[in-house]
Amino acid sequence: HPVRRARACEDVTRAHCALDLRFARSRATMSMVFGVVFAKKSVVVSSDSFTRVDATSWTLDLGANLGSEGYIGCKDVCLFMPSTGLLDDNSALCMYIQAGNSPWSYCGCVANAKPSDVFALRWPVDDNGAPFATAAIGISVEPLAATLEKESVLVQHKETFAKRVAEDLFRFMQSFQTGGDAQHMVVPTNILDRWFDKFINKFRRDPGFIDRPRLDAA
């Protein structure tokens, strides 16, 4: 029957299209060693879009693609591996960032036990607090043992950062102390709001101020 033959042809055509689509996706996945997504700023950026430096490292020039105003708005990035088995259990895929002539800064890593993760991006700025015109991210395959040491340093840095934020708040509260009682402190009820506004304004002018140790700190 002509109608039945036509419908059969349509079914075969749709099946072939679906098969071709699955094959294309499979090839795309196989060629992708890793992928990154800049939260709210990009779709998946495949490893194919990176410049391969050598057998175990890649770079992506963000300044050339986004400009200084574009990359500085990238605050968080997800690094992931599209499938298991791309790395051995003793290796990790590490991410670094760089802006201008600043050194490469370690952000984090993924491995077989943790095939994806999200990292906060803190871009370096010049001496005037302005963003550099160029920026890049780097991906490198490294020994897992060495990577775990970098992770430990990263955790220590976060703990130090939190401690310095708390110290900044405490010094601000101390500025309202008028009595001689060292055990108690009387402060305005809006002390946190006032400190936070002051902290944010200073942080926007100089994002690195909290990382620099005070000269009077013993």
Secondary structure, DSSP 8 states (H G I E B T S, - for coil): -HHHHHHHHHHHHHHHHHHHHHHHHHHHHHH-S-EEEETTT-S-EEGGGSEEEETTEEEEEHHHHHHHHHHTT--EEEEE-SSTTSS-TTEEEEEEEEETT---EEEEEEBTTB-EEEEE----B-TTS-B-S-EEEEEEEEEHHHHHHHHHHHHHHHHHHHHHHHHHHHHHHHTT--SS-SS-----TTHHHHHHHHHHHHHHH-TTGGGS--TT--
